[in-house]
Amino acid sequence: MGFGSYDESEQENQEYDADYDEDDGVSAEENAHDGDVEFEFTASNDELLDRLEDIKDNT
């Protein structure tokens, strides 16, 4: 059989390792964070809207 040829029998004879341990995954609660996040905006709404228009014009 040449390089790149497709043989359906090869597909049927493949073995898969489907034994998964529960310890193999990552716990979502492992890196949980219960802190607070605060933002301080120094620009006015008009300044932010002007900046948004500038961004839209450049794309």
N, C-alpha and C positions, 0 to 999 in steps of 0.2 A: 504494500500500500504506500502510495507516495505521500510526500509532505503536504499537509493541509487537507488530506482526504478525510471524509467523515464516515465513520463506521458505527452504525446504530448499536451493534453488539457491545461496543465499548461503553456506551451509555447505560446499558442494562446491567453491566457487571461492576459498576462502581460501588464502593462501600463507603458509608458515611458514619462518622463517629457522632452519634446523637446523645451521648451520655453527658449531660450537663449537671454539674453540682450547683447547689444554690449558693455556695460560697464563691463561685466564679464571677458573679455580677457585682455591681456597685450599689451600695445602699443609698437611697435618695436622702435619707435622714442623717447620713454620716456627716454631711457638711452643712447642716441646717444653721440658719442665722436668724436670731430673734432681735436684732438691733434696729435702730431707727435711722432714716436717711432724711436729711433736710437740705433744701435748695434755697439759695438766696439769689433773687433776680435783681440785677442792678439796672437793666434796660427797661424802658417803658414799652407798652404794647405797640405804639407807633414805631419805635426804633426796631422792634422785633419784626414787625410787618414789613418795614422797609428792607431789612436784611433778607427776609424771605423772598421778596421780589427780586433783589439782586441775585440771589442764588438761582431762582427760576430763570432769570434772563441769561445766566452764564451756562445753562445746560442745553 
